[in-house]
Amino acid sequence: MQLYFNLCAAPVKAMVRLLVSTVVIGIMFAAQVAAQTRSQSQSQVPVPSANSSELSIYKLGVGDVISVQVVGEDELKREKVRLSDAGTLSFPYLGELRVRGMTVGALEELITKGLKGRYLLNPQVTVTIHEYRNFFVNGQVDKPGGYAFVPGLTIRKAISMAGGFKERASKEKINVIREEDVKGISQRVALEALVQPGDIITVEESFF
């Protein structure tokens, strides 16, 4: 009788061991998937982008890359055009448009007025900025040079893009020359001040 029970119990024990192993493997797999999901979500850093208020005041300049589209008029499309040194844009029917210093909205309005009536009944114009012109970081940084402007960029982040401060850099003596300042006057700025396109940022040396 004892032998009979032993023979019956053996398959049951094997099934129990198999079930336990399956559950353990399932738990380990679920934990691994969860860890990978957390890792991926942590590594996805949002890219700064321009909001509507920043774009409404951004003034176009030499080096910006823009596209112009007129709804339903493919022959009027201009794709990824870099503004010339003269700050102009060549556009069908309207010729050379001087767009330097204009906002996106102002350029859309200019093209709309130029096309309306004479060429189109009710043109719908959209201007998109693909690349912003550079700003420049000089002085006591590891990688001085020109870098692509990003709306919302601060002086602190701009210096980080340039490799960060050198050992003898002064974090209080940071000057900037604004592109629109025709006199090229240097002004002191704080680390949290906003960078503007075309800025020339200089980090001075600390003597203490």
N, C-alpha and C positions, 0 to 999 in steps of 0.2 A: 504493500500500500504506500509506504513511504517513497519507494522508487517511482510510483505512478505520479505522486504529487510533485516530485522533483522534476520529472520529465515535462509536466504541464507548466510548471513555474518558469522553466528556462526560457521559452519563447516570450512570456509576459515580461520577464526582466529585460530581455533584449529589446523589446518594443519600448519599454520605459526609458532605457538608456538612449535609444534613437530619438525619442521625443524630446528628452532633456537636451540632447546635443543640438537638435534642430532649433529649439527655443533660444539656447545660448548664442548660436551663430546668428540668429535673427536679431537679437538684442545688440550684438557687436556690430552688425552691419548697419543697423539704424543709428547707432551712436556715431559711426564713422561718417555716414551721410550728413548727419546734423552738424558735425564738426567742420566738414568741408563747406557746408552752406554758410556757417558763421564766418569762416575764413574768407569766402568770396565776398560776402556782404561787407566785411571790414576793409577789404582791399579796393573796393569800388569807391574812389574818391570823386565827388562831384566836380565837374569842370566849371569854372566861373563863366557866366554868360551875361550878356548885356540885358538889362530890363528895359521896359519901354521908356521910362523917364531918362535913363542914361542915353539911349539912342536919340531921344528927341532933342538933346542939347549937344550931341557929338557933332563937331564940325569937320567936314571932309577936308583932306589935304593930300599933298604929294606923297605917293606911295601906297595909299589906300587902294584896295581891290574891291570893286563893286560890280553888281549886275543890275541891269534894268530890264524889266519885262512890261509889256503892254498886253493886257488880256485879249486873246483872240488875234493877235498880230505878231506872228512868229518872225516876220521879216524885220521887225523893229527891236528884236531881242538883242541885248548886248550882254555877253556872258564873261564874267570875271575879267574885267578891264582894269588895269592899273592906271591910276591917274598920272598924267604926264608931269614933267618938271614945271610946266606952266600952270598946272592945276586945272587942266581942261579935259573934257570928255567929248569925243566925236560921236554925234548921234544922227541917224538918218533923218533927212528933211530939215533938221534944225542946225546942222553944221557943228562947229566947235562951241561947246558950252563951257563957260568959265564957272566951275563948281567949287573951287577952293574957298573954304570958309563957310560953305553952305551946310545946313543940316540935311538929313535924309528927307525929311518932310518938305523942306524948301525946294530941293531938287525935283521931287515928285511933282510938286505944284508947278514948277517952271516947265517941265516937259509936258505936263497935262495942258497948260495954257498954250504952249507952242503948237500942239497937235490938234487941239479942239477947234472945230469949225472948219478950218482950212483943209485938214487931212482926215480927221475922224469926228464922228458925231459926239461920242461921249467916252473918251479914252480913260482907261483905268490903269494907272501907272504904279508899279512897285519897284522900289530901289532896295537892294540888299547889300550889306557890307560883308564880304568874305574874309578879308584880312585887313588888320589895322596897321598903320605905319609904326615904325619903331620908336622907342624911347632909348636913351643912352645912359649908362652908368659908368662913371670914371672914379679915379682916386683909389682910396684904400679898400678895394674889394679884390677878391681872388680872380674873378673873370670879368674884367672890364670889357665893355662893348655895347652893341646894339641888341635890343630884345623886342619881340613883338608885343605891342600894347594889348592889354586886356581890360575892358571896362571894370571898374571896381578895384583895380590894383592899387595897393598902398606902397609907400616908400619902403617900408619894412620888407614886403614881399618882393619888391623889385630888387632890393639888395640881395635877398636870398637867391633870386634867379641868377644874379651875377656872382654866385659862389659864396656870398656872405662876407662879413667884415674880416679884414686882416687884423693881425694881432695889435697893431698900433693905430687902428682906426678909431676915430672919435664918433661916438653915437649921438653926440649933441651938435656937432658941426657938420651938418649936411645941407648943402646948397643946391638950388635948382634954377635953371634958366628956362623959362617957358617959351615955347615955339612962337606964340603970338606976340611976345614982347620984342618989338623991332629994335629996341635999344640994347637988348641982351643983358639986362640987369639981373645979377644973381641975388636970390633971396633965400633966407634960412627957412627950413621946413622941419616939421616933426616927423617921426617915424610912421605915424598913422595918417599923415596927409595923403591925399589921393594923387596918383600919377596921372599926367595928361599926355596924350600922344605928342611925340616930338620933344618931350622933356629931356634936358641934359642934367643929370643928377651927379653931383660930385661929393664924395665922402672925404673929408679932410683928415689929416693925421693928428693924433693926440700926442702932446709933448709932456704929458704927466702920467 
